Amino acid sequence: MSPDNHALTVDLDDLPAEATRRGDDNEQRVDQALRRHTESLLPAMLERGRHRLVREHLDTELALGFEHRRQALSMALESRLQSIREACNHLLVTGKAHLRRQRIEYFGEVYRQLEQRMSQLADDYLAEADTRFARIEGLKSEHLRQREQQRLERSADDFLATLDRLMDDFRAIISENVDHRRSSL
């Protein structure tokens, strides 16, 4: 390694300390200038250039300070809002999961009970209908037999269609939701 490269390496290694030292020096000079500005007994007219320079820099620092405060406040509020969003989303997701599990269990059980009850009703009706259809065979009048046959067939079709419709209506309940559109005030 050449002496020039070695000096450059040492300078780079000492750069943070050197930067800190120079920053401290500059800060001391600025502090001295500010003290002279505020403690100066000489009229501002004699040191007009310095007074203007100090005023401009003080105005710039003040503007930067307010901008820094505004950004810090904005970040703090955004962080708080994000935290609230996260908490609300967590509650929403866990609440939905709990409610959906309850809904599945409830409707599953009710559907099973309803299906059993509908099957029982259909079985009872069909047993009675068989008895009625068997009774038709005993009628002597062909016209009465046909009319009663048609009536019983319509009645059976209506009953079974009604059971199907009731089951469809029950299944449709599962898809019903509360309308969540916002109303305009």
N, CA, C and O of each residue as an XYZ file, in Angstrom:
740
protein
N       0.854     -1.169      0.000
C       0.000      0.000      0.000
C       0.900      1.231      0.000
O       1.821      1.326      0.811
N       0.640      2.174     -0.904
C       1.464      3.382     -1.001
C       1.129      4.318      0.147
O       0.061      4.203      0.750
N       2.037      5.249      0.458
C       1.770      6.188      1.568
C       0.517      7.029      1.310
O      -0.217      7.351      2.244
N       0.269      7.388      0.031
C      -0.937      8.181     -0.279
C      -2.205      7.389     -0.003
O      -3.162      7.913      0.567
N      -2.207      6.107     -0.415
C      -3.367      5.250     -0.166
C      -3.561      5.039      1.327
O      -4.691      5.008      1.813
N      -2.445      4.891      2.063
C      -2.537      4.705      3.508
C      -3.150      5.938      4.169
O      -3.990      5.816      5.061
N      -2.729      7.120      3.732
C      -3.274      8.369      4.294
C      -4.756      8.483      3.985
O      -5.542      8.922      4.825
N      -5.133      8.090      2.781
C      -6.541      8.143      2.401
C      -7.358      7.184      3.254
O      -8.466      7.519      3.673
N      -6.826      6.000      3.513
C      -7.517      5.014      4.335
C      -7.668      5.518      5.756
O      -8.734      5.362      6.351
N      -6.654      6.102      6.302
C      -6.723      6.634      7.663
C      -7.748      7.753      7.715
O      -8.540      7.840      8.653
N      -7.725      8.621      6.685
C      -8.704      9.716      6.643
C     -10.124      9.169      6.595
O     -11.006      9.687      7.281
N     -10.361      8.129      5.795
C     -11.704      7.549      5.702
C     -12.105      6.903      7.021
O     -13.266      6.980      7.422
N     -11.149      6.266      7.699
C     -11.454      5.638      8.981
C     -11.807      6.678     10.038
O     -12.644      6.436     10.908
N     -11.161      7.835      9.953
C     -11.392      8.896     10.942
C     -12.540      9.827     10.548
O     -12.843     10.785     11.259
N     -13.169      9.542      9.420
C     -14.191     10.451      8.900
C     -15.326     10.708      9.891
O     -15.682     11.873     10.069
N     -15.914      9.721     10.543
C     -17.004     10.028     11.484
C     -16.552     10.953     12.609
O     -17.272     11.883     12.972
N     -15.376     10.709     13.158
C     -14.885     11.559     14.248
C     -14.600     12.956     13.721
O     -14.913     13.945     14.385
N     -14.006     13.050     12.527
C     -13.686     14.349     11.932
C     -14.967     15.127     11.627
O     -15.044     16.334     11.856
N     -15.970     14.415     11.105
C     -17.244     15.076     10.796
C     -17.890     15.601     12.070
O     -18.443     16.700     12.073
N     -17.829     14.846     13.128
C     -18.382     15.279     14.413
C     -17.633     16.509     14.925
O     -18.249     17.473     15.381
N     -16.292     16.469     14.847
C     -15.490     17.611     15.306
C     -15.832     18.866     14.519
O     -16.025     19.932     15.103
N     -15.907     18.747     13.193
C     -16.219     19.915     12.362
C     -17.642     20.412     12.628
O     -17.886     21.618     12.645
N     -18.577     19.486     12.835
C     -19.943     19.881     13.167
C     -19.995     20.653     14.474
O     -20.701     21.655     14.590
N     -19.233     20.173     15.465
C     -19.173     20.879     16.756
C     -18.580     22.271     16.580
O     -19.080     23.237     17.157
N     -17.513     22.379     15.783
C     -16.885     23.690     15.527
C     -17.893     24.651     14.884
O     -18.026     25.801     15.303
N     -18.588     24.164     13.876
C     -19.569     25.018     13.189
C     -20.687     25.445     14.130
O     -21.145     26.587     14.087
N     -21.121     24.523     14.976
C     -22.185     24.863     15.914
C     -21.726     25.933     16.905
O     -22.499     26.823     17.261
N     -20.483     25.849     17.345
C     -19.942     26.873     18.257
C     -19.893     28.233     17.569
O     -20.228     29.249     18.178
N     -19.481     28.256     16.309
C     -19.423     29.521     15.574
C     -20.820     30.133     15.431
O     -21.000     31.338     15.606
N     -21.805     29.288     15.111
C     -23.187     29.780     14.962
C     -23.692     30.298     16.305
O     -24.326     31.351     16.365
N     -23.414     29.561     17.384
C     -23.841     30.017     18.712
C     -23.221     31.370     19.057
O     -23.897     32.244     19.599
N     -21.933     31.542     18.743
C     -21.263     32.824     18.998
C     -21.928     33.948     18.197
O     -22.149     35.045     18.711
N     -22.244     33.655     16.924
C     -22.877     34.681     16.081
C     -24.261     35.033     16.621
O     -24.653     36.199     16.603
N     -24.991     34.048     17.094
C     -26.329     34.315     17.653
C     -26.234     35.127     18.938
O     -27.031     36.039     19.156
N     -25.264     34.802     19.788
C     -25.097     35.573     21.021
C     -24.756     37.029     20.702
O     -25.308     37.955     21.296
N     -23.831     37.214     19.750
C     -23.474     38.583     19.366
C     -24.681     39.323     18.819
O     -24.860     40.516     19.063
N     -25.508     38.596     18.073
C     -26.703     39.216     17.482
C     -27.669     39.673     18.570
O     -28.211     40.776     18.503
N     -27.881     38.829     19.562
C     -28.860     39.163     20.607
C     -28.280     40.079     21.670
O     -29.018     40.842     22.293
N     -26.947     40.015     21.893
C     -26.337     40.821     22.949
C     -25.682     42.095     22.410
O     -25.139     42.886     23.181
N     -25.729     42.294     21.108
C     -25.015     43.411     20.487
C     -25.597     44.744     20.934
O     -26.805     44.974     20.875
N     -24.707     45.606     21.378
C     -25.114     46.948     21.761
C     -25.021     47.898     20.572
O     -25.606     48.981     20.573
N     -24.279     47.470     19.565
C     -24.155     48.311     18.378
C     -25.479     48.307     17.635
O     -26.145     47.275     17.570
N     -25.853     49.394     17.099
C     -27.116     49.430     16.361
C     -27.078     48.479     15.168
O     -26.024     48.199     14.598
N     -28.225     48.011     14.827
C     -28.352     47.086     13.719
C     -27.869     47.709     12.426
O     -27.547     46.995     11.476
N     -27.816     49.002     12.377
C     -27.391     49.701     11.166
C     -25.912     49.424     10.867
O     -25.530     49.288      9.705
N     -25.087     49.343     11.909
C     -23.662     49.158     11.700
C     -23.342     47.759     11.174
O     -22.420     47.580     10.377
N     -24.113     46.776     11.629
C     -23.880     45.389     11.198
C     -25.104     44.865     10.458
O     -25.592     43.767     10.722
N     -25.581     45.672      9.534
C     -26.810     45.345      8.800
C     -26.707     43.987      8.093
O     -27.647     43.194      8.152
N     -25.585     43.708      7.428
C     -25.408     42.450      6.697
C     -25.473     41.242      7.618
O     -26.113     40.237      7.307
N     -24.803     41.357      8.750
C     -24.823     40.241      9.709
C     -26.215     40.055     10.303
O     -26.686     38.925     10.431
N     -26.878     41.156     10.669
C     -28.228     41.059     11.240
C     -29.185     40.401     10.242
O     -29.986     39.541     10.608
N     -29.088     40.815      8.990
C     -29.968     40.226      7.965
C     -29.670     38.732      7.820
O     -30.591     37.917      7.756
N     -28.388     38.375      7.770
C     -28.004     36.972      7.635
C     -28.508     36.147      8.822
O     -29.047     35.056      8.636
N     -28.334     36.665     10.033
C     -28.796     35.947     11.226
C     -30.311     35.814     11.187
O     -30.841     34.742     11.475
N     -31.019     36.889     10.833
C     -32.491     36.853     10.758
C     -32.972     35.818      9.734
O     -33.900     35.050      9.988
N     -32.319     35.821      8.579
C     -32.705     34.860      7.531
C     -32.514     33.422      8.005
O     -33.367     32.562      7.786
N     -31.391     33.181      8.650
C     -31.138     31.818      9.127
C     -32.073     31.445     10.281
O     -32.516     30.300     10.373
N     -32.368     32.387     11.142
C     -33.317     32.105     12.223
C     -34.699     31.804     11.646
O     -35.389     30.895     12.109
N     -35.099     32.580     10.624
C     -36.386     32.312      9.972
C     -36.396     30.926      9.332
O     -37.383     30.196      9.418
N     -35.277     30.574      8.687
C     -35.183     29.253      8.057
C     -35.254     28.144      9.107
O     -35.955     27.150      8.921
N     -34.523     28.322     10.214
C     -34.566     27.319     11.289
C     -35.961     27.204     11.868
O     -36.429     26.100     12.147
N     -36.628     28.328     12.052
C     -37.980     28.311     12.598
C     -38.923     27.564     11.641
O     -39.733     26.744     12.074
N     -38.810     27.856     10.342
C     -39.649     27.168      9.355
C     -39.351     25.667      9.352
O     -40.268     24.847      9.304
N     -38.058     25.313      9.404
C     -37.690     23.898      9.450
C     -38.210     23.225     10.724
O     -38.656     22.078     10.694
N     -38.146     23.956     11.841
C     -38.658     23.403     13.107
C     -40.151     23.118     13.024
O     -40.610     22.065     13.467
N     -40.920     24.063     12.450
C     -42.360     23.842     12.310
C     -42.662     22.705     11.331
O     -43.566     21.901     11.556
N     -41.896     22.652     10.249
C     -42.093     21.565      9.284
C     -41.775     20.224      9.940
O     -42.486     19.242      9.729
N     -40.711     20.185     10.730
C     -40.355     18.958     11.445
C     -41.480     18.555     12.397
O     -41.861     17.386     12.449
N     -42.012     19.518     13.148
C     -43.121     19.215     14.073
C     -44.350     18.725     13.319
O     -45.016     17.788     13.758
N     -44.657     19.359     12.176
C     -45.823     18.953     11.392
C     -45.639     17.522     10.882
O     -46.566     16.715     10.940
N     -44.445     17.214     10.386
C     -44.190     15.860      9.890
C     -44.233     14.843     11.028
O     -44.778     13.752     10.863
N     -43.669     15.190     12.171
C     -43.686     14.271     13.322
C     -45.122     14.023     13.778
O     -45.498     12.888     14.072
N     -45.919     15.084     13.835
C     -47.324     14.931     14.218
C     -48.077     14.098     13.188
O     -48.876     13.235     13.552
N     -47.829     14.350     11.914
C     -48.473     13.586     10.853
C     -48.116     12.102     10.959
O     -48.986     11.241     10.828
N     -46.829     11.803     11.197
C     -46.414     10.404     11.339
C     -47.055      9.765     12.568
O     -47.484      8.612     12.519
N     -47.121     10.512     13.670
C     -47.717      9.963     14.898
C     -49.197      9.661     14.676
O     -49.694      8.614     15.089
N     -49.895     10.589     14.018
C     -51.324     10.376     13.762
C     -51.543      9.233     12.779
O     -52.464      8.434     12.952
N     -50.708      9.152     11.753
C     -50.821      8.060     10.792
C     -50.556      6.716     11.466
O     -51.230      5.728     11.179
N     -49.565      6.685     12.369
C     -49.273      5.449     13.114
C     -50.463      5.043     13.972
O     -50.838      3.871     14.018
N     -51.052      6.020     14.649
C     -52.208      5.737     15.494
C     -53.385      5.244     14.649
O     -54.072      4.294     15.027
N     -53.613      5.895     13.500
C     -54.697      5.484     12.612
C     -54.456      4.073     12.089
O     -55.387      3.270     12.031
N     -53.228      3.765     11.710
C     -52.901      2.421     11.235
C     -53.122      1.391     12.337
O     -53.619      0.295     12.078
N     -52.753      1.741     13.560
C     -52.959      0.838     14.693
C     -54.454      0.578     14.913
O     -54.867     -0.556     15.159
N     -55.243      1.625     14.822
C     -56.704      1.477     14.990
C     -57.268      0.617     13.868
O     -58.116     -0.242     14.109
N     -56.793      0.846     12.626
C     -57.245      0.034     11.485
C     -56.938     -1.437     11.730
O     -57.788     -2.304     11.527
N     -55.704     -1.707     12.173
C     -55.296     -3.091     12.430
C     -56.175     -3.730     13.507
O     -56.602     -4.876     13.366
N     -56.441     -2.989     14.577
C     -57.278     -3.520     15.664
C     -58.688     -3.791     15.159
O     -59.270     -4.831     15.469
N     -59.242     -2.861     14.383
C     -60.599     -3.049     13.844
C     -60.648     -4.233     12.885
O     -61.589     -5.025     12.924
N     -59.644     -4.357     12.030
C     -59.604     -5.489     11.103
C     -59.510     -6.809     11.863
O     -60.145     -7.795     11.489
N     -58.712     -6.822     12.933
C     -58.603     -8.041     13.744
C     -59.964     -8.403     14.353
O     -60.401     -9.552     14.284
N     -60.620     -7.406     14.945
C     -61.935     -7.664     15.535
C     -62.936     -8.120     14.477
O     -63.735     -9.024     14.723
N     -62.891     -7.500     13.310
C     -63.810     -7.865     12.241
C     -63.593     -9.307     11.801
O     -64.547    -10.075     11.675
N     -62.343     -9.670     11.569
C     -62.041    -11.017     11.084
C     -62.384    -12.065     12.132
O     -63.030    -13.065     11.820
N     -61.958    -11.845     13.376
C     -62.248    -12.843     14.412
C     -63.738    -12.902     14.710
O     -64.279    -13.978     14.962
N     -64.401    -11.756     14.684
C     -65.848    -11.734     14.907
C     -66.596    -12.470     13.808
O     -67.516    -13.243     14.074
N     -66.186    -12.219     12.559
C     -66.825    -12.904     11.435
C     -66.620    -14.416     11.529
O     -67.550    -15.191     11.306
N     -65.397    -14.824     11.862
C     -65.110    -16.259     11.960
C     -65.993    -16.903     13.022
O     -66.553    -17.977     12.805
N     -66.114    -16.239     14.172
C     -66.945    -16.779     15.256
C     -68.413    -16.852     14.823
O     -69.067    -17.878     15.011
N     -68.923    -15.775     14.249
C     -70.326    -15.747     13.830
C     -70.608    -16.756     12.718
O     -71.659    -17.398     12.705
N     -69.674    -16.891     11.796
C     -69.889    -17.852     10.697
C     -69.872    -19.280     11.208
O     -70.634    -20.121     10.732
N     -69.006    -19.561     12.176
C     -69.000    -20.908     12.760
C     -70.336    -21.181     13.439
O     -70.908    -22.258     13.271
N     -70.840    -20.207     14.210
C     -72.137    -20.368     14.869
C     -73.247    -20.554     13.839
O     -74.139    -21.385     14.013
N     -73.179    -19.767     12.765
C     -74.206    -19.834     11.726
C     -74.203    -21.206     11.059
O     -75.262    -21.791     10.829
N     -73.007    -21.719     10.746
C     -72.907    -23.033     10.100
C     -73.477    -24.115     11.016
O     -74.248    -24.970     10.578
N     -73.092    -24.069     12.286
C     -73.587    -25.068     13.226
C     -75.105    -24.974     13.368
O     -75.802    -25.989     13.342
N     -75.610    -23.754     13.519
C     -77.059    -23.570     13.712
C     -77.842    -24.038     12.485
O     -78.761    -24.849     12.597
N     -77.466    -23.514     11.305
C     -78.227    -23.880     10.109
C     -78.058    -25.355      9.767
O     -78.991    -25.984      9.268
N     -76.879    -25.913     10.030
C     -76.703    -27.342      9.781
C     -77.653    -28.182     10.625
O     -78.283    -29.118     10.133
N     -77.745    -27.830     11.905
C     -78.640    -28.572     12.802
C     -80.110    -28.354     12.437
O     -80.894    -29.302     12.388
N     -80.467    -27.113     12.186
C     -81.868    -26.817     11.825
C     -82.221    -27.492     10.503
O     -83.315    -28.036     10.356
N     -81.292    -27.459      9.534
C     -81.563    -28.104      8.249
C     -81.770    -29.606      8.426
O     -82.669    -30.188      7.819
N     -80.942    -30.228      9.253
C     -81.087    -31.665      9.513
C     -82.448    -31.963     10.129
O     -83.127    -32.899      9.707
N     -82.851    -31.175     11.126
C     -84.153    -31.374     11.768
C     -85.297    -31.140     10.782
O     -86.275    -31.887     10.752
N     -85.152    -30.087      9.976
C     -86.194    -29.772      8.995
C     -86.313    -30.880      7.953
O     -87.418    -31.280      7.587
N     -85.184    -31.367      7.482
C     -85.186    -32.450      6.495
C     -85.864    -33.705      7.074
O     -86.652    -34.362      6.394
N     -85.547    -34.024      8.335
C     -86.190    -35.184      8.974
C     -87.700    -34.976      9.089
O     -88.488    -35.880      8.809
N     -88.088    -33.767      9.507
C     -89.530    -33.481      9.672
C     -90.251    -33.507      8.330
O     -91.362    -34.029      8.233
N     -89.628    -32.950      7.296
C     -90.244    -32.961      5.957
C     -90.377    -34.394      5.448
O     -91.392    -34.754      4.851
N     -89.361    -35.198      5.682
C     -89.430    -36.603      5.258
C     -90.554    -37.330      5.988
O     -91.278    -38.127      5.391
N     -90.694    -37.051      7.275
C     -91.773    -37.673      8.053
C     -93.137    -37.240      7.521
O     -94.029    -38.070      7.349
N     -93.299    -35.939      7.259
C     -94.561    -35.446      6.698
C     -94.854    -36.089      5.343
O     -95.985    -36.495      5.071
N     -93.825    -36.179      4.494
C     -94.020    -36.798      3.178
C     -94.397    -38.272      3.329
O     -95.291    -38.761      2.639
N     -93.717    -38.974      4.227
C     -94.039    -40.389      4.438
C     -95.474    -40.558      4.921
O     -96.204    -41.423      4.436
N     -95.880    -39.714      5.895
C     -97.252    -39.796      6.416
C     -98.262    -39.495      5.307
O     -99.267    -40.192      5.171
N     -97.990    -38.454      4.516
C     -98.913    -38.078      3.442
C     -99.009    -39.193      2.398
O    -100.101    -39.548      1.955
N     -97.851    -39.740      2.011
C     -97.868    -40.791      0.990
C     -98.591    -42.044      1.478
O     -99.262    -42.718      0.696
N     -98.459    -42.354      2.753
C     -99.178    -43.521      3.302
C    -100.683    -43.276      3.224
O    -101.446    -44.169      2.857
N    -101.105    -42.057      3.571
C    -102.529    -41.721      3.458
C    -102.976    -41.702      2.006
O    -104.071    -42.162      1.683
N    -102.129    -41.171      1.131
C    -102.481    -41.110     -0.291
C    -102.621    -42.511     -0.857
O    -103.525    -42.763     -1.654
N    -101.746    -43.431     -0.464
C    -101.873    -44.817     -0.925
C    -103.220    -45.402     -0.530
O    -103.866    -46.105     -1.307
N    -103.627    -45.096      0.695
C    -104.920    -45.588      1.165
C    -106.048    -45.005      0.316
O    -106.979    -45.724     -0.049
N    -105.978    -43.742      0.004
C    -107.014    -43.081     -0.813
C    -107.019    -43.630     -2.244
O    -108.074    -43.884     -2.825
N    -105.797    -43.808     -2.801
C    -105.735    -44.359     -4.161
C    -106.288    -45.793     -4.191
O    -106.915    -46.198     -5.169
N    -106.056    -46.540     -3.138
C    -106.578    -47.917     -3.069
C    -108.088    -47.891     -2.967
O    -108.766    -48.764     -3.509
N    -108.625    -46.883     -2.268
C    -110.082    -46.761     -2.116
C    -110.743    -46.449     -3.455
O    -111.887    -46.837     -3.690
N    -110.023    -45.747     -4.335
C    -110.581    -45.392     -5.651
C    -110.966    -46.652     -6.422
O    -111.973    -46.678     -7.129
N    -110.150    -47.694     -6.276
C    -110.414    -48.941     -7.008
C    -111.783    -49.523     -6.662
O    -112.370    -50.262     -7.452
N    -112.286    -49.183     -5.470
C    -113.575    -49.721     -5.037
C    -114.761    -48.944     -5.584
O    -115.898    -49.394     -5.444
N    -114.531    -47.794     -6.203
C    -115.646    -47.006     -6.753
C    -116.159    -47.680     -8.024
O    -115.386    -48.142     -8.863
N    -117.482    -47.721     -8.136
C    -118.102    -48.402     -9.270
C    -118.161    -47.509    -10.498
O    -118.085    -47.998    -11.625
N    -118.294    -46.213    -10.293
C    -118.442    -45.290    -11.419
C    -117.057    -44.937    -11.982
O    -116.173    -44.471    -11.263
N    -116.902    -45.175    -13.281
C    -115.651    -44.851    -13.968
C    -115.388    -43.349    -13.918
O    -114.253    -42.917    -13.714
N    -116.435    -42.561    -14.103
C    -116.302    -41.107    -14.079
C    -115.817    -40.636    -12.707
O    -114.915    -39.802    -12.631
N    -116.395    -41.152    -11.628
C    -115.978    -40.769    -10.282
C    -114.542    -41.222    -10.002
O    -113.768    -40.503     -9.370
N    -114.196    -42.416    -10.477
C    -112.836    -42.909    -10.293
C    -111.830    -41.975    -10.965
O    -110.802    -41.648    -10.372
N    -112.114    -41.539    -12.203
C    -111.199    -40.643    -12.924
C    -111.078    -39.283    -12.220
O    -109.986    -38.741    -12.050
N    -112.241    -38.756    -11.819
C    -112.236    -37.439    -11.149
C    -111.467    -37.514     -9.819
O    -110.653    -36.638     -9.523
N    -111.720    -38.536     -9.039
C    -111.031    -38.680     -7.752
C    -109.537    -38.928     -7.970
O    -108.707    -38.423     -7.214
N    -109.196    -39.704     -9.000
C    -107.787    -39.963     -9.339
C    -107.080    -38.639     -9.667
O    -105.981    -38.375     -9.180
N    -107.727    -37.815    -10.501
C    -107.145    -36.518    -10.875
C    -106.987    -35.611     -9.651
O    -105.960    -34.957     -9.473
N    -108.021    -35.588     -8.817
C    -107.971    -34.754     -7.613
C    -106.843    -35.193     -6.688
O    -106.090    -34.357     -6.189
N    -106.722    -36.495     -6.456
C    -105.660    -37.003     -5.596
C    -104.267    -36.766     -6.193
O    -103.324    -36.469     -5.459
N    -104.132    -36.895     -7.504
C    -102.848    -36.640     -8.156
C    -102.458    -35.159     -8.023
O    -101.308    -34.834     -7.729
N    -103.444    -34.263     -8.247
C    -103.179    -32.821     -8.073
C    -102.787    -32.519     -6.632
O    -101.851    -31.763     -6.370
N    -103.518    -33.123     -5.708
C    -103.242    -32.897     -4.296
C    -101.832    -33.387     -3.937
O    -101.109    -32.707     -3.209
N    -101.445    -34.544     -4.437
C    -100.114    -35.099     -4.169
C     -99.039    -34.205     -4.792
O     -98.027    -33.904     -4.159
N     -99.272    -33.783     -6.045
C     -98.309    -32.879     -6.701
C     -98.172    -31.572     -5.918
O     -97.058    -31.095     -5.697
N     -99.301    -30.991     -5.498
C     -99.272    -29.739     -4.731
C     -98.534    -29.920     -3.400
O     -97.719    -29.083     -3.012
N     -98.826    -31.006     -2.720
C     -98.198    -31.224     -1.428
C     -96.681    -31.362     -1.576
O     -95.924    -30.704     -0.862
N     -96.239    -32.214     -2.500
C     -94.807    -32.428     -2.688
C     -94.112    -31.165     -3.210
O     -92.976    -30.886     -2.827
N     -94.785    -30.398     -4.083
C     -94.214    -29.135     -4.574
C     -94.099    -28.128     -3.428
O     -93.134    -27.367     -3.360
N     -95.083    -28.129     -2.532
C     -95.039    -27.224     -1.380
C     -93.866    -27.570     -0.476
O     -93.164    -26.677     -0.002
N     -93.646    -28.858     -0.233
C     -92.487    -29.267      0.567
C     -91.180    -28.807     -0.095
O     -90.286    -28.290      0.575
N     -91.083    -29.001     -1.408
C     -89.882    -28.546     -2.130
C     -89.702    -27.036     -2.005
O     -88.589    -26.563     -1.775
N     -90.792    -26.273     -2.154
C     -90.730    -24.818     -2.055
C     -90.305    -24.376     -0.651
O     -89.505    -23.453     -0.495
N     -90.851    -25.049      0.366
C     -90.483    -24.723      1.747
C     -88.990    -24.962      1.986
O     -88.325    -24.158      2.640
N     -88.470    -26.063      1.454
C     -87.038    -26.333      1.605
C     -86.205    -25.299      0.845
O     -85.166    -24.855      1.333
N     -86.663    -24.917     -0.351
C     -85.954    -23.880     -1.116
C     -85.956    -22.553     -0.356
O     -84.945    -21.852     -0.319
N     -87.102    -22.213      0.252
C     -87.194    -20.967      1.027
C     -86.236    -21.011      2.219
O     -85.583    -20.016      2.537
N     -86.160    -22.158      2.867
C     -85.241    -22.271      4.000
C     -83.794    -22.101      3.528
O     -83.014    -21.383      4.155
N     -83.441    -22.758      2.430
C     -82.079    -22.628      1.906
C     -81.781    -21.182      1.503
O     -80.641    -20.736      1.631
N     -82.765    -20.456      1.029
C     -82.562    -19.059      0.621
C     -82.261    -18.156      1.824
O     -81.592    -17.132      1.687
N     -82.757    -18.543      2.995
C     -82.502    -17.745      4.208
C     -81.000    -17.632      4.459
O     -80.516    -16.597      4.915
N     -80.274    -18.698      4.160
C     -78.830    -18.714      4.409
C     -78.123    -17.616      3.618
O     -77.115    -17.077      4.077
N     -78.633    -17.284      2.449
C     -77.996    -16.278      1.588
C     -78.451    -14.859      1.887
O     -77.909    -13.912      1.316
N     -79.421    -14.686      2.757
C     -79.908    -13.340      3.049
C     -78.886    -12.584      3.885
O     -78.255    -13.149      4.778
N     -78.732    -11.298      3.583
C     -77.802    -10.436      4.305
C     -78.478     -9.109      4.596
O     -79.458     -8.731      3.953
N     -77.935     -8.419      5.570
C     -78.390     -7.067      5.864
C     -77.768     -6.157      4.819
O     -76.572     -6.251      4.543
N     -78.565     -5.285      4.243
C     -78.048     -4.335      3.262
C     -77.161     -3.346      3.989
O     -77.612     -2.686      4.925
N     -75.886     -3.228      3.570
C     -74.950     -2.373      4.273
C     -74.541     -1.149      3.458
O     -73.470     -0.586      3.681
N     -75.384     -0.737      2.517
C     -75.090      0.501      1.801
C     -75.340      1.673      2.726
O     -76.266      1.650      3.537
N     -74.513      2.696      2.601
C     -74.664      3.880      3.449
C     -75.820      4.736      2.926
O     -75.960      4.965      1.724
N     -76.625      5.188      3.851
C     -77.706      6.063      3.458
C     -77.217      7.502      3.475
O     -76.399      7.880      4.313
N     -77.719      8.290      2.552
C     -77.303      9.691      2.516
C     -78.199     10.482      3.453
O     -79.420     10.326      3.451
N     -77.578     11.324      4.246
C     -78.312     12.109      5.243
C     -78.751     13.416      4.671
O     -79.384     14.212      5.364
